[in-house]
Structures are given as structure tokens and as C-alpha cells.
Amino acid sequence: MATTRIWDKDNEHVLAFKRSVAGNQSCLPLVKYMLSSLIGLATYPKNIMKTNYTLIGDVREKLKELPDKSIQMCVTSPPYFNLRDYDNQKNQLGLEKTPEEFVENLVEVFAEVHRVLRDDGTLWLNLGDSYAMSSMRGKNSKFTSIDQSHSGITNVKRSLNGLPPKSLMGIPWKVAIALQQWGWILRQDIIWAKKNCMPESVKDRFTKSHEYIFLFSKQPKYFFNQVLEESVSEIKKRTRKKGEGQDSKIGTKGSAGNSGKRNKRSVWNMRTASYKEAHFAVFPPELAETCIKAGSNEKDIVLDCFMGSGTTAMVAQDLFRKWIGVELNPEYEKLIRKRTSQQVLF
């Protein structure tokens, strides 16, 4: 199969075209579309949903613009409770007065995600935790918050719903259980073990080096591509031959060379990532890639309802998926455009 990708500037849409070398179908319609796209005349047919763009605004309102059962999967990382201020944006989540209010708002958001997902769709939700009696503020003047790796923290005491001081609030599990009670099927909890976690100054507990990823589905039977990783025996063989310090490679079911592979485990050892123009830690591309490979096929639509700097969009596009994002801060739209428009012709 030969694959050609073109960038449709008018609609900000990457189209993946596959043409069988042995096929008998005429390529004339495709050529006409490509030419019209290049000169800016291409438009979306009425029965084709617009993709590869970002909705800017309150996620609770913007998701209502998407049709029912139109998305294959959602992979996202909401603002962490009491940890980030999105440059004083109105209606932002994460700065609620209580954890309960934060959880209620996320349940409202993901009720809309449930609506727009196909019946066999999945939700991959990354959430970090917070401590009571600490309102975190970062040192960055533009984004007055800490990033997801908890760097640059200064503590401001704040009582949160009567919890004892220094209590870990258990936000990820509060959200997961609330979504389960709402009607989602909580299929799995996954540990993201950060290889390069930020050091902490605390001396009365261990340095936190993990976050949760929850896999939810709408139905007991849902779409899932098995993802493989090297078995322990293969890792040992490779280590003896090449030395330590090399990462396992991701494979998918049906790919060549599956000998020595096993079903991927639920602890993912992955490095945190950064993007120099984002001023905060971004969703690791490797993490997004694993979720997207497992939850979708080529040409499927991937949603990130808290898009941030656009890592999900960039990875989805690399994997020949379509994407839709929602982002509150209009400044981030420039980052998303830049990270996705760099992939023009392949």
C-alpha cells in the first residue's frame, strides 16, 4: 500500500489517502481533490465531519457542538486540582474551592465525552494528585502555576474541606469512582512511572514519581488493539548484548516479529516531556501513542478535550488518525497549529 498525506490549509485537515498499486479504481477523483485542495477550493462534503481543528472555549460548552457517537476515543489530561492557573482564564477547571466541586465539574465534562463517543469507544484519562493545605503556584510569570511535573512550587496554606494538613486528597480515585457511579465502566487503572520525575524537598515521605491513567469504556465490549512489549527474557537478552539503559519498543497485534513479546503491562515506565514554547510539562508523546494505538485505527477520530499544547493532536496525526481538540486558553491554539502544521507532506 502506498500512502500520501496532504495538508489542507483551508480546513486545517490532514488527509491520509491509501491507493493499492494493484487496484483498478481510477485515481482521477483523488487527483482532482488534491489539486483543488492545493489552490484552496476544497470544502468538506456535507456528510463528512470536520476534523483536525481545535475548539476554543469552555469545554463544557464546546463539546456540545460535536455530534453524538462521532468520536472513536478520547485521551486527555485535565488541569490538576489546585495546581495550575491558566493565565487567569475564566471558567477554568482545577481552581474550585473544594475537591467535590472539582469532581462534579469533571463528571459534567465526561458526560459530554460519553455522548460523543461511539458505543465501542474508550476514554483514557490521566490525572495527578494534590495535597491538602497547599495551594501551588509556580514561578513562571506568564503561566502562574506549576507544571505537571510539580517544579517551581511555593506553598500557600489553604484549608480544603476539613482534611487534615498534608493529606493526600486522592483526587484521581475520587474522579474515577464518580465517573463509575455516573455510568462509565472503569476498565483499568494504569500507573505512569516517571523515569525522570522532579525531585522534591520533602523528608517525611518518598518522592512522588507516578501518576494514574484510567481506561474507561461505554460498553462491556469495546474496541481495543492489543499492544505488545518485550518479554522479560528478551529484555535480559538485549541487556546482555547491548548493555542497560535502552527502552522497550512498542508493537501491536499482527505486526511482524512478535516473538519474544508479551501483552503490555499496566505499569508504564515513561519519561516526562517538555516543549520549549509551552512553558510547562506536556503530555509525553510516548504515552499518547500507546493509548491511541490501543484505542483506535487509522482514520479514526481522536478527541482531547483538554488539548494544551497539542501533543495528542501531533501524535494522532503521525499515526494517521484524525483529531479534534478543545482548549480554554486561545494562546495555546498557536502552539497546536505549529506542532501539527509541521507535518505537511509525507
Secondary structure in CASP SS format (residue, H / E / C, confidence):
PFRMAT SS
TARGET T0000
AUTHOR 0000-0000-0000
METHOD secondary structure of the structure
MODEL  1
M C 1.00
A E 1.00
T E 1.00
T E 1.00
R E 1.00
I E 1.00
W E 1.00
D E 1.00
K C 1.00
D C 1.00
N C 1.00
E C 1.00
H E 1.00
V E 1.00
L E 1.00
A E 1.00
F E 1.00
K E 1.00
R E 1.00
S C 1.00
V C 1.00
A C 1.00
G C 1.00
N C 1.00
Q C 1.00
S C 1.00
C C 1.00
L H 1.00
P H 1.00
L H 1.00
V H 1.00
K H 1.00
Y H 1.00
M H 1.00
L H 1.00
S H 1.00
S H 1.00
L H 1.00
I C 1.00
G C 1.00
L C 1.00
A C 1.00
T C 1.00
Y C 1.00
P C 1.00
K C 1.00
N C 1.00
I C 1.00
M C 1.00
K C 1.00
T C 1.00
N C 1.00
Y E 1.00
T E 1.00
L E 1.00
I E 1.00
G C 1.00
D C 1.00
V H 1.00
R H 1.00
E H 1.00
K H 1.00
L H 1.00
K H 1.00
E H 1.00
L C 1.00
P C 1.00
D C 1.00
K C 1.00
S C 1.00
I E 1.00
Q E 1.00
M E 1.00
C E 1.00
V E 1.00
T E 1.00
S C 1.00
P C 1.00
P C 1.00
Y C 1.00
F C 1.00
N C 1.00
L C 1.00
R C 1.00
D C 1.00
Y C 1.00
D C 1.00
N C 1.00
Q C 1.00
K C 1.00
N C 1.00
Q C 1.00
L C 1.00
G C 1.00
L C 1.00
E C 1.00
K C 1.00
T C 1.00
P H 1.00
E H 1.00
E H 1.00
F H 1.00
V H 1.00
E H 1.00
N H 1.00
L H 1.00
V H 1.00
E H 1.00
V H 1.00
F H 1.00
A H 1.00
E H 1.00
V H 1.00
H H 1.00
R H 1.00
V H 1.00
L E 1.00
R E 1.00
D E 1.00
D E 1.00
G E 1.00
T E 1.00
L E 1.00
W E 1.00
L E 1.00
N E 1.00
L E 1.00
G C 1.00
D C 1.00
S C 1.00
Y E 1.00
A C 1.00
M C 1.00
S C 1.00
S E 1.00
M E 1.00
R E 1.00
G C 1.00
K C 1.00
N C 1.00
S C 1.00
K C 1.00
F C 1.00
T C 1.00
S C 1.00
I C 1.00
D C 1.00
Q C 1.00
S C 1.00
H C 1.00
S C 1.00
G C 1.00
I C 1.00
T E 1.00
N E 1.00
V E 1.00
K C 1.00
R C 1.00
S C 1.00
L C 1.00
N C 1.00
G C 1.00
L C 1.00
P C 1.00
P C 1.00
K C 1.00
S C 1.00
L E 1.00
M C 1.00
G C 1.00
I H 1.00
P H 1.00
W H 1.00
K H 1.00
V H 1.00
A H 1.00
I H 1.00
A H 1.00
L H 1.00
Q H 1.00
Q H 1.00
W H 1.00
G C 1.00
W C 1.00
I E 1.00
L E 1.00
R E 1.00
Q E 1.00
D E 1.00
I E 1.00
I E 1.00
W E 1.00
A E 1.00
K E 1.00
K C 1.00
N C 1.00
C C 1.00
M C 1.00
P C 1.00
E C 1.00
S C 1.00
V C 1.00
K C 1.00
D C 1.00
R C 1.00
F C 1.00
T C 1.00
K C 1.00
S C 1.00
H E 1.00
E E 1.00
Y E 1.00
I E 1.00
F E 1.00
L E 1.00
F E 1.00
S E 1.00
K C 1.00
Q C 1.00
P C 1.00
K C 1.00
Y C 1.00
F C 1.00
F C 1.00
N C 1.00
Q C 1.00
V E 1.00
L E 1.00
E E 1.00
E E 1.00
S C 1.00
V H 1.00
S H 1.00
E H 1.00
I H 1.00
K H 1.00
K H 1.00
R H 1.00
T H 1.00
R H 1.00
K H 1.00
K H 1.00
G C 1.00
E C 1.00
G C 1.00
Q C 1.00
D C 1.00
S C 1.00
K C 1.00
I C 1.00
G E 1.00
T E 1.00
K C 1.00
G C 1.00
S C 1.00
A C 1.00
G C 1.00
N C 1.00
S C 1.00
G C 1.00
K E 1.00
R E 1.00
N E 1.00
K C 1.00
R C 1.00
S C 1.00
V E 1.00
W E 1.00
N E 1.00
M E 1.00
R C 1.00
T C 1.00
A E 1.00
S E 1.00
Y C 1.00
K C 1.00
E C 1.00
A C 1.00
H C 1.00
F C 1.00
A E 1.00
V E 1.00
F C 1.00
P C 1.00
P H 1.00
E H 1.00
L H 1.00
A H 1.00
E H 1.00
T H 1.00
C H 1.00
I H 1.00
K H 1.00
A H 1.00
G H 1.00
S C 1.00
N C 1.00
E C 1.00
K C 1.00
D C 1.00
I E 1.00
V E 1.00
L E 1.00
D E 1.00
C C 1.00
F C 1.00
M C 1.00
G C 1.00
S C 1.00
G C 1.00
T H 1.00
T H 1.00
A H 1.00
M H 1.00
V H 1.00
A H 1.00
Q H 1.00
D H 1.00
L C 1.00
F C 1.00
R C 1.00
K E 1.00
W E 1.00
I E 1.00
G E 1.00
V E 1.00
E E 1.00
L C 1.00
N C 1.00
P C 1.00
E H 1.00
Y H 1.00
E H 1.00
K H 1.00
L H 1.00
I H 1.00
R H 1.00
K H 1.00
R H 1.00
T H 1.00
S H 1.00
Q C 1.00
Q C 1.00
V C 1.00
L C 1.00
F C 1.00
END
